[in-house]
Amino acid sequence: MNLIGEHTDYNDGLVMPAAIGFSCWVAITPRDDRRLILYSENYREAYEANLDELGAQGSGHWADYPLGVAWALQDAGYRLRGANLYIAGDVPLGAGLSSSAAIEVSTGYSLLSVANHAIDRTKLALLCQRAENEFVGARVGIMDQFVHVTGERVTLY
């Protein structure tokens, strides 16, 4: 969540985000083909795509967020493999708590893991931001994706 600077992130202003206790999980299994089979527990819906046929723009469907990450990773030179992804989360959708960044980052880590690629956290955040800006078509700054890759639990006394 963003404590200060609500609409300044995408205008290159100063912000102060904080990680809170919501999550997005992706269970992933590799496939022997180049297909991504996505299932959203929240939407109770499946979506299928071919990694070799991803365009540079989404279709306005919830699947654009994970597919956009696949597109951005491949465009950056990461060779991905087909996979089955089961996506679930408790980040409230449309509540300004960066549910889109949660699905992007968790998808990115999952796709890279199953393809045996390592990545710098900042680079992943930037690629997820690119996916949302260019593939999904939503103008966002780096704040949400960055806090998802760097946020840590802190105990205050």
TIGUSE-272532 format. One record per residue: chain; residue number from 0; y, z, x of N, C-alpha, C in turn. Coordinates in steps of 0.05 Angstrom, whole numbers, plus 5000, padded with zeros to 4 digits. Each point is the difference from the previous one (the first is absolute). Layout:
N
("A", NUM, (Y, Z, X), (Y, Z, X), (Y, Z, X)),
...
END
This chain:
157
("A", 0, (4977, 5000, 5017), (5023, 5000, 4983), (5025, 5000, 5018)),
("A", 1, (5022, 4991, 4989), (5024, 4997, 5015), (5019, 5023, 4992)),
("A", 2, (5008, 5016, 5020), (5017, 5023, 4994), (5030, 4992, 5000)),
("A", 3, (5007, 4981, 5018), (5028, 4991, 5002), (5000, 4970, 5005)),
("A", 4, (5018, 4986, 4986), (5004, 4972, 5006), (4984, 4981, 4982)),
("A", 5, (4998, 5006, 4974), (4983, 4986, 4982), (5000, 4970, 5001)),
("A", 6, (5024, 4988, 5000), (5001, 4970, 5000), (5011, 4989, 5026)),
("A", 7, (5001, 5017, 5021), (5011, 4990, 5025), (4980, 4990, 5019)),
("A", 8, (4974, 5006, 4996), (4979, 4992, 5019), (5000, 4969, 5003)),
("A", 9, (4999, 4986, 4978), (4998, 4971, 5001), (5027, 4987, 5007)),
("A", 10, (5021, 5016, 5003), (5026, 4991, 5010), (5005, 5010, 5028)),
("A", 11, (4979, 5008, 5014), (5002, 5009, 5028), (5016, 5026, 5003)),
("A", 12, (5001, 5017, 4980), (5013, 5025, 5002), (4982, 5022, 5009)),
("A", 13, (5011, 5024, 5003), (4985, 5023, 5008), (4986, 5014, 4977)),
("A", 14, (4976, 5007, 5004), (4984, 5013, 4978), (4985, 5024, 5012)),
("A", 15, (4990, 5016, 4982), (4984, 5024, 5008), (4976, 5002, 4982)),
("A", 16, (4978, 4987, 5006), (4976, 5002, 4984), (4983, 5024, 5007)),
("A", 17, (4982, 5007, 4982), (4980, 5021, 5006), (4974, 4993, 4987)),
("A", 18, (4978, 5005, 5014), (4974, 4996, 4989), (4994, 5022, 4980)),
("A", 19, (4987, 4993, 4978), (4993, 5020, 4980), (4970, 4997, 4994)),
("A", 20, (4989, 5017, 4984), (4971, 5002, 4996), (4987, 4980, 4982)),
("A", 21, (5008, 4975, 5000), (4986, 4979, 4985), (4987, 4981, 5019)),
("A", 22, (4980, 4986, 4992), (4985, 4983, 5018), (4991, 4974, 4986)),
("A", 23, (4993, 4981, 5017), (4986, 4976, 4991), (4976, 4996, 5019)),
("A", 24, (4977, 4995, 4988), (4975, 4998, 5015), (4989, 4972, 4997)),
("A", 25, (4989, 4989, 5021), (4986, 4974, 4999), (4972, 5004, 5012)),
("A", 26, (4980, 4995, 4984), (4972, 4999, 5010), (4995, 4971, 5006)),
("A", 27, (4989, 4994, 5023), (4996, 4972, 5007), (4973, 4995, 5012)),
("A", 28, (4988, 4977, 4993), (4975, 4992, 5013), (5004, 4970, 5008)),
("A", 29, (4990, 4993, 5023), (5003, 4972, 5010), (4982, 4981, 4984)),
("A", 30, (5009, 4975, 5000), (4985, 4978, 4988), (4995, 4980, 5022)),
("A", 31, (4981, 4982, 4995), (4993, 4979, 5019), (5016, 4975, 4995)),
("A", 32, (5017, 5000, 4980), (5016, 4976, 4995), (5030, 5007, 5004)),
("A", 33, (5018, 4984, 4991), (5028, 5004, 5004), (5014, 5009, 4974)),
("A", 34, (4985, 5011, 4982), (5011, 5009, 4974), (5008, 5029, 5000)),
("A", 35, (5021, 5006, 4987), (5008, 5027, 4994), (4995, 5005, 4971)),
("A", 36, (4984, 5020, 4994), (4995, 5008, 4972), (5014, 5028, 4997)),
("A", 37, (5021, 5000, 4985), (5016, 5024, 4996), (4994, 5013, 4973)),
("A", 38, (4997, 5026, 4999), (4997, 5013, 4975), (5020, 5024, 4999)),
("A", 39, (5016, 5001, 4980), (5019, 5022, 4997), (4990, 5020, 4979)),
("A", 40, (4995, 5024, 5009), (4992, 5021, 4981), (5022, 5006, 4980)),
("A", 41, (5025, 4999, 5009), (5023, 5006, 4983), (5003, 4979, 4978)),
("A", 42, (4996, 4974, 5006), (5003, 4979, 4980), (4973, 4993, 4987)),
("A", 43, (4978, 5010, 5011), (4974, 4994, 4991), (4996, 4969, 4998)),
("A", 44, (5006, 4988, 5023), (4999, 4971, 5000), (4993, 4990, 5028)),
("A", 45, (4985, 4978, 5001), (4992, 4988, 5025), (5016, 4974, 5005)),
("A", 46, (5003, 4993, 5025), (5014, 4976, 5007), (4986, 4989, 5025)),
("A", 47, (4998, 4973, 5001), (4986, 4988, 5023), (5018, 4979, 5012)),
("A", 48, (4999, 4998, 5027), (5016, 4980, 5015), (4985, 4992, 5025)),
("A", 49, (5007, 4977, 5010), (4989, 4989, 5025), (5020, 5004, 5022)),
("A", 50, (4992, 5012, 5022), (5019, 5005, 5022), (5011, 4973, 5012)),
("A", 51, (4984, 4979, 4997), (5009, 4974, 5011), (5019, 4985, 4981)),
("A", 52, (5003, 5011, 4976), (5017, 4986, 4980), (5023, 5016, 4990)),
("A", 53, (5007, 5021, 5015), (5023, 5016, 4992), (5026, 4984, 5005)),
("A", 54, (5016, 4997, 4979), (5026, 4987, 5004), (5019, 5020, 5012)),
("A", 55, (5025, 4992, 5002), (5020, 5017, 5012), (5016, 5015, 4979)),
("A", 56, (4990, 5000, 4975), (5015, 5013, 4978), (4980, 5009, 4979)),
("A", 57, (5005, 5023, 4989), (4983, 5012, 4980), (5004, 4988, 4972)),
("A", 58, (4985, 5010, 4981), (5001, 4990, 4973), (5011, 5019, 4979)),
("A", 59, (5009, 5024, 5009), (5010, 5020, 4982), (4979, 5018, 4989)),
("A", 60, (4977, 5001, 5013), (4977, 5016, 4992), (4999, 5025, 5018)),
("A", 61, (4987, 5022, 4991), (4998, 5023, 5017), (4986, 4994, 5026)),
("A", 62, (4982, 4980, 5000), (4985, 4993, 5024), (5018, 4988, 5022)),
("A", 63, (5025, 4993, 4993), (5018, 4989, 5021), (5005, 5019, 5023)),
("A", 64, (4999, 5026, 4994), (5006, 5020, 5021), (4978, 5000, 5021)),
("A", 65, (4974, 5003, 4993), (4980, 4998, 5021), (4997, 4972, 5012)),
("A", 66, (5003, 4979, 4983), (4997, 4973, 5010), (5024, 4993, 5019)),
("A", 67, (5023, 5010, 4994), (5023, 4996, 5017), (4996, 5012, 5028)),
("A", 68, (4987, 5023, 5000), (4994, 5013, 5026), (4980, 4982, 5016)),
("A", 69, (4980, 4990, 4986), (4980, 4982, 5013), (5015, 4975, 5011)),
("A", 70, (5018, 4989, 4984), (5015, 4977, 5009), (5017, 5006, 5025)),
("A", 71, (5014, 5023, 4999), (5018, 5007, 5023), (4984, 5006, 5025)),
("A", 72, (4977, 5014, 4997), (4983, 5005, 5023), (4990, 4975, 5013)),
("A", 73, (4990, 4982, 4983), (4989, 4974, 5010), (5022, 4984, 5013)),
("A", 74, (5024, 5000, 4988), (5022, 4984, 5011), (5009, 5012, 5027)),
("A", 75, (4995, 5026, 5004), (5007, 5012, 5026), (4978, 4997, 5020)),
("A", 76, (4978, 4986, 4993), (4979, 4994, 5019), (4975, 5018, 4999)),
("A", 77, (4999, 5017, 4980), (4976, 5016, 4996), (4979, 4985, 4983)),
("A", 78, (4978, 4994, 5012), (4978, 4986, 4986), (4986, 5020, 4982)),
("A", 79, (5001, 4997, 4974), (4988, 5018, 4981), (4973, 4989, 4991)),
("A", 80, (4984, 5018, 4989), (4974, 4991, 4989), (5000, 5006, 4970)),
("A", 81, (4983, 4987, 4985), (4998, 5006, 4972), (4991, 5028, 4995)),
("A", 82, (5008, 5011, 4977), (4993, 5028, 4995), (5002, 5006, 4970)),
("A", 83, (4985, 5020, 4992), (5003, 5012, 4973), (5018, 5024, 5003)),
("A", 84, (5021, 5002, 4984), (5018, 5023, 5002), (5001, 5014, 4973)),
("A", 85, (4996, 5026, 5000), (5002, 5016, 4976), (5025, 5017, 5005)),
("A", 86, (5021, 4996, 4983), (5026, 5012, 5004), (5005, 5020, 4978)),
("A", 87, (5008, 5025, 5008), (5006, 5021, 4981), (5023, 5016, 5012)),
("A", 88, (5015, 5012, 4982), (5022, 5017, 5010), (5011, 5018, 4978)),
("A", 89, (5015, 5020, 5009), (5013, 5018, 4981), (5031, 4999, 5003)),
("A", 90, (5010, 4981, 5016), (5029, 4997, 5002), (5010, 4988, 4974)),
("A", 91, (5018, 5013, 4985), (5009, 4990, 4975), (5013, 4972, 5003)),
("A", 92, (4990, 4981, 4984), (5010, 4972, 5002), (5028, 4999, 4987)),
("A", 93, (5018, 4986, 5013), (5027, 4995, 4990), (5017, 5025, 4998)),
("A", 94, (4994, 5021, 5015), (5015, 5025, 4999), (5018, 5003, 5024)),
("A", 95, (5003, 4979, 5017), (5017, 5002, 5023), (4987, 5016, 5023)),
("A", 96, (4974, 5004, 5000), (4986, 5015, 5020), (4984, 4982, 5019)),
("A", 97, (5007, 4975, 5002), (4989, 4980, 5018), (4970, 4995, 4997)),
("A", 98, (4991, 4997, 4975), (4972, 4993, 4995), (4993, 4974, 5013)),
("A", 99, (5019, 4981, 5001), (4994, 4974, 5012), (4995, 5003, 5030)),
("A", 100, (5016, 5016, 5014), (4995, 5004, 5028), (4973, 5015, 5005)),
("A", 101, (4993, 5018, 4982), (4975, 5014, 5002), (4976, 4981, 5000)),
("A", 102, (5001, 4981, 4981), (4978, 4981, 4998), (5000, 4980, 5024)),
("A", 103, (5024, 4993, 5008), (5002, 4982, 5023), (4989, 5012, 5026)),
("A", 104, (5009, 5024, 5006), (4991, 5013, 5025), (4970, 5006, 4999)),
("A", 105, (4990, 5010, 4978), (4972, 5007, 4999), (4983, 4974, 5001)),
("A", 106, (5009, 4979, 4988), (4986, 4974, 5002), (5001, 4989, 5028)),
("A", 107, (5023, 5002, 5013), (5003, 4991, 5027), (4981, 5014, 5019)),
("A", 108, (4999, 5026, 4999), (4982, 5015, 5017), (4971, 4992, 4994)),
("A", 109, (4993, 4997, 4975), (4972, 4993, 4992), (4992, 4973, 5010)),
("A", 110, (5017, 4980, 4996), (4994, 4972, 5008), (4997, 4999, 5031)),
("A", 111, (5018, 5013, 5014), (4999, 5000, 5029), (4975, 5014, 5010)),
("A", 112, (4993, 5022, 4987), (4977, 5016, 5009), (4974, 4983, 4997)),
("A", 113, (4996, 4987, 4977), (4976, 4985, 4996), (4998, 4975, 5018)),
("A", 114, (5023, 4991, 5010), (5001, 4977, 5018), (5001, 5009, 5029)),
("A", 115, (4998, 5026, 5005), (5001, 5012, 5027), (5025, 4994, 5016)),
("A", 116, (5023, 5002, 4986), (5026, 4997, 5013), (5015, 5027, 5000)),
("A", 117, (5012, 5006, 5022), (5018, 5023, 5002), (5029, 4990, 4996)),
("A", 118, (5018, 5018, 4992), (5028, 4991, 4996), (5018, 5025, 5004)),
("A", 119, (5023, 4995, 5011), (5021, 5020, 5003), (5010, 5007, 4972)),
("A", 120, (5005, 5025, 4994), (5009, 5008, 4973), (5026, 4987, 4992)),
("A", 121, (5019, 4998, 5018), (5025, 4987, 4993), (4996, 4971, 4994)),
("A", 122, (4983, 4986, 5015), (4995, 4972, 4995), (4987, 4997, 4972)),
("A", 123, (4982, 5017, 4993), (4988, 4999, 4973), (5021, 5004, 4979)),
("A", 124, (5017, 5019, 5003), (5021, 5005, 4981), (5018, 4975, 4997)),
("A", 125, (5007, 4987, 5022), (5017, 4976, 4999), (4985, 4977, 4986)),
("A", 126, (4975, 4997, 5005), (4984, 4979, 4987), (4997, 5005, 4970)),
("A", 127, (4997, 5025, 4992), (4998, 5007, 4972), (5027, 4995, 4986)),
("A", 128, (5022, 5006, 5014), (5027, 4995, 4989), (5003, 4970, 4996)),
("A", 129, (4991, 4984, 5020), (5002, 4971, 4998), (4984, 4990, 4976)),
("A", 130, (4976, 5011, 4996), (4984, 4992, 4977), (5015, 5005, 4974)),
("A", 131, (5012, 5023, 4998), (5015, 5006, 4975), (5025, 4983, 4997)),
("A", 132, (5014, 4995, 5021), (5024, 4984, 4999), (4994, 4971, 4994)),
("A", 133, (4982, 4988, 5016), (4995, 4971, 4999), (4978, 4992, 4980)),
("A", 134, (4978, 5014, 5000), (4977, 4992, 4983), (5004, 5009, 4971)),
("A", 135, (5007, 5026, 4997), (5004, 5012, 4974), (5027, 4991, 4988)),
("A", 136, (5020, 4999, 5018), (5027, 4992, 4991), (5017, 5024, 4993)),
("A", 137, (4994, 5023, 5009), (5016, 5024, 4995), (5016, 5007, 5025)),
("A", 138, (5026, 5003, 4997), (5017, 5007, 5022), (4998, 5029, 5006)),
("A", 139, (4987, 5007, 5022), (4997, 5028, 5008), (5006, 5003, 5029)),
("A", 140, (5009, 5024, 5008), (5004, 5007, 5028), (4973, 5009, 5011)),
("A", 141, (5002, 5012, 5023), (4976, 5009, 5015), (4992, 5029, 4993)),
("A", 142, (5018, 5015, 4987), (4996, 5028, 4995), (4973, 5007, 4988)),
("A", 143, (4992, 4988, 4978), (4976, 5008, 4986), (4975, 4995, 5017)),
("A", 144, (4998, 4976, 5012), (4977, 4994, 5016), (4999, 5018, 5025)),
("A", 145, (5023, 5005, 5012), (5001, 5016, 5024), (4992, 5029, 4995)),
("A", 146, (5008, 5011, 4978), (4992, 5028, 4995), (4971, 5001, 4993)),
("A", 147, (4988, 4979, 4989), (4972, 5000, 4994), (4983, 4999, 5026)),
("A", 148, (5009, 4988, 5021), (4985, 4999, 5025), (5006, 5023, 5018)),
("A", 149, (5022, 5014, 4996), (5007, 5021, 5019), (5002, 5028, 4987)),
("A", 150, (4999, 5002, 4974), (5003, 5026, 4987), (4977, 5019, 5007)),
("A", 151, (5007, 5025, 5004), (4981, 5021, 5007), (5004, 5024, 4983)),
("A", 152, (4979, 5015, 4996), (5002, 5025, 4985), (5013, 5021, 5018)),
("A", 153, (5019, 5014, 4989), (5014, 5022, 5015), (4999, 5025, 4983)),
("A", 154, (4993, 5022, 5012), (5000, 5025, 4986), (5025, 5015, 5007)),
("A", 155, (5015, 5007, 4980), (5025, 5015, 5004), (4995, 5029, 4992)),
("A", 156, (5010, 5018, 5017), (4996, 5028, 4995), (5025, 5013, 4990)),
END
